[in-house]
Structures are given as structure tokens and as C-alpha cells.
Amino acid sequence: MIKYSRQRESIKNFLTDRCDHPTAETVYENIRKEYPNISLGTVYRNLSLLCELGEIKKISVSPGPDRFDGNIRPHYHFFCRNCGRVYDIHIESIDHINTIADASFNGSVEGHVTHFYGLCKECMPKGNHSDYINC
């Protein structure tokens, strides 16, 4: 049993309603407003524990720092190759690729991780984008 922590709960709550997938440093800067004495190390430890518990997700972005997502339901992400932002992308499930991959693999495919990348609306040249990307 893990001991309750107000700081950990605040970190989880901070991530729950966000769709900008903040870095640990962004979480730290915001949590410090409520807990001025919290350390960056404490934030990292709590983010790691929340990931282990399955209460948040870590999104590894290369290059760049890891980002964190309070939405643990299955969904996809879009990475902007210019500014580094990470967005939720709302599309129908593509879980059928598990069946396709399983048929082509000598083993058992149990899932997949799919990331989309390109340029976000803010990074595209003016007039060359739709207004669809949103939270």
C-alpha cells in the first residue's frame, strides 16, 4: 500500500484535465505555486510512481524531454517536428493493425504504439492548414 501524498494528488490533478502533455519541468513550475517548497526531484519521483501505478502515461519524445499525459484511455498523439508540441489526435481506433501485424509475425502481437508527426497548425505556413487540431 502506498501512502497518500497531497503533492502526488496535486500532480495527478494538474495532468488530468490538460491536453498539452507538459514536461516534468512544466509540472514542477505549476505545482510550486501550491507547494513552494517542493523539489524537482520530488516531482520526478511522483511522476514516475504515477506512471508505474498506471494513473498517468509518460510519452517519450525524441529528441526532447519526456512529457506526461493524464488521459490514460487509449488514444493517439501527434508530434510537431518543428516546435516539439504534443497533441492528442482524435481518430477512430486502428487496433485492427494488431491483427495485421500478428499475421505477419512468428509470435503474438498484443498491442501497438502509434505516433503521428508533422507540423502543427501554428508551425505550418499561413493558409496551408485546417483548423481541426484541437484538444
Secondary structure, DSSP 4 states (H G I P E B T S, - for coil): -PPP-HHHHHHHHHHHT--S--BHHHHHHHHTTT-TT--HHHHHHHHHHHHHTTSSEEE--SSS--EEES--SS-EEEEETTT--EEEE-----THHHHHHHHTSSS-------EEEE--TTTSPTTS--S----
